[in-house]
């Protein structure tokens, strides 16, 4: 979910960008989340609008129990969707304090057995919204999700906010799954080098297009094509020039074209890499 970069008017509805030359995957979106108390998105409309601009596959991420149940339902109804489920790091301390964390893990594990749920995530650490009193529960939950991803043979998607060192340390201690994705990558060039060396995938959201995100573009610039993914994190993190508006998968082409410029590759080559990488991580749709 959003890392807090928002500005602007959330009710704006950006026009559809030009269609991409080759189809890509939005590997992290939240179709169960509405902005500012508004209505939930119409899932079929969201998919159709994305497909029209070359975003023909999406990964719906449910990061609490309600979201996980929603995800299991929509991936059965829409062949363009695969799913991911987890207890978000900001949820883990609340559930722990209520004595319900193990119960929540048990349900996540059951939902994750669905064959179209291909991701355990988003899990990880968030030291921005949760204070020191929640760190232990977050780290325990992160370790549990890493274990589930390995036991189930599914990809791991990681939320990392203000917690780079501990995320990398725990992945090293536990042993990362074969397919590990840093969702909405927010580290600097040194963290990118470490993740690349370990074989992780770096997923870039609309934040990479923001004027003040030079360090993020530097990180992208050294990322090999075979380790690059793209996402929206919708309804948050809308790419420029629509920063602050409600995001949706149909806006992925804006981020892809900006990424191609940073990587100094042509757009079709980047599209092909994103598509191939996505199917390596998540399997065929």
C-alpha positions, -999 to +999 in steps of 0.1 A: +000+000+000+009+037-003+041+049+012+028+084+017+039+103-013+005+118-021-003+153-032-030+168-054-067+163-059-078+127-055-110+131-075-092+139-108-097+114-135-067+113-158-072+106-195-060+072-208-024+073-220-013+059-254-014+022-257+019+003-251+034-015-281+035-048-262+014-060-232+027-058-197+017-068-161+007-045-132+021-068-106+006-050-076-028-033-074-055-030-048-090-034-063-105-038-029-095-003-017-113+030-023-098+065-020-111+089+007-143+069+014-154+068-022-169+038-040-149+007-047-137+004-082-157-016-107-134-045-112-145-053-148-142-017-158-107-014-143-096-045-162-111-034-195-096+001-193-062-015-185-064-040-213-072-012-238-038+004-232-017-028-231-019-038-195-036-071-200-026-089-168-027-077-131-019-091-097-046-081-071-031-078-036-052-084-005-033-073+026-059-079+054-084-107+059-112-089+041-089-081+012-076-117+010-112-130+009-120-105-019-089-115-038-098-152-038-132-143-052-121-120-080-093-142-093-119-168-100-141-144-118-116-126-140-089-145-160-068-113-163-061-114-125-039-134-103-038-128-066-016-122-035-026-124+001-009-115+034-013-097+067+002-062+060+029-052+085+007-024+098-021-050+105+002-074+123+007-055+156-031-048+159-039-084+154-012-095+178-024-071+205-060-085+201-047-121+204-058-128+168-026-130+148-022-167+147-058-170+137-053-146+109-022-164+097-041-196+096-068-181+073-042-165+051-025-199+047-058-215+037-066-188+012-031-190-002-037-226-012-059-214-041-042-221-074-046-186-087-032-170-056+005-169-066+019-143-042+024-142-004+023-105+002+024-077+007+044-085+039+075-069+053+082-041+077+068-005+081+085+016+108+068+048+096+032+040+107+040+016+134+061+026+164+088+007+183+061-012+203+049-030+171+083-040+157+085-074+173+050-084+159+059-071+125+092-090+124+075-122+136+048-118+109+074-111+082+093-143+091+060-163+091+051-151+056+086-158+043+082-194+056+048-197+040+061-185+006+088-211+007+065-239+019+039-231-008+063-224-036+048-189-042+064-156-048+070-132-019+061-095-022+077-072+003+065-039+017+095-019+030+091+015+046+118+031+067+131-004+074+156-013+047+183-028+069+160-050+089+142-062+057+175-073+042+187-088+074+156-109+080+156-121+044+192-132+048+185-149+082+154-167+070+165-174+034+145-156+007+122-176-015+133-182-051+110-154-063+113-124-041+099-090-051+106-056-035+072-040-041+072-003-047+110-002-044+120+028-023+157+022-016+187+040-029+213+028-054+233+009-027+202-011-016+194-018-052+229-032-058+224-055-028+190-067-039+202-073-075+232-093-062+208-115-042+186-120-072+155-101-060+131-084-084+127-047-080+092-034-088+088+003-096+056+023-091+046+058-102+070+073-076+098+067-100+083+095-122+082+121-094+105+151-098+120+146-063+127+109-069+162+112-083+177+086-060+149+061-070+157+067-107+194+061-099+184+028-084+164+019-114+192+029-137+214+000-125+187-026-124+191-054-150+162-057-174+157-093-162+150-081-126+126-052-134+089-052-127+063-024-128+032-017-107+006+009-097-001+002-060-034+016-071-054+035-059-022+053-047+011+066-062-003+079-095+025+087-119+033+122-131+018+143-145-012+131-125+004+128-091-023+128-064-052+117-086-067+082-080-045+056-096-055+026-116-038+000-138-046+018-170-020+044-161+009+019-161+020+031-195+031+064-180+054+047-156+067+022-182+077+050-206+094+069-179+113+038-168+124+031-204+140+066-205+159+060-172+171+026-184+180+039-219+161+011-236+133+013-262+098+008-249+091-025-266+122-040-251+112-029-216+076-042-222+089-076-233+112-078-202+084-068-178+060-094-193+086-122-193+098-114-158+062-113-145+055-148-158+088-161-144+078-148-110+040-156-109+036-182-136+012-181-166-021-164-162 
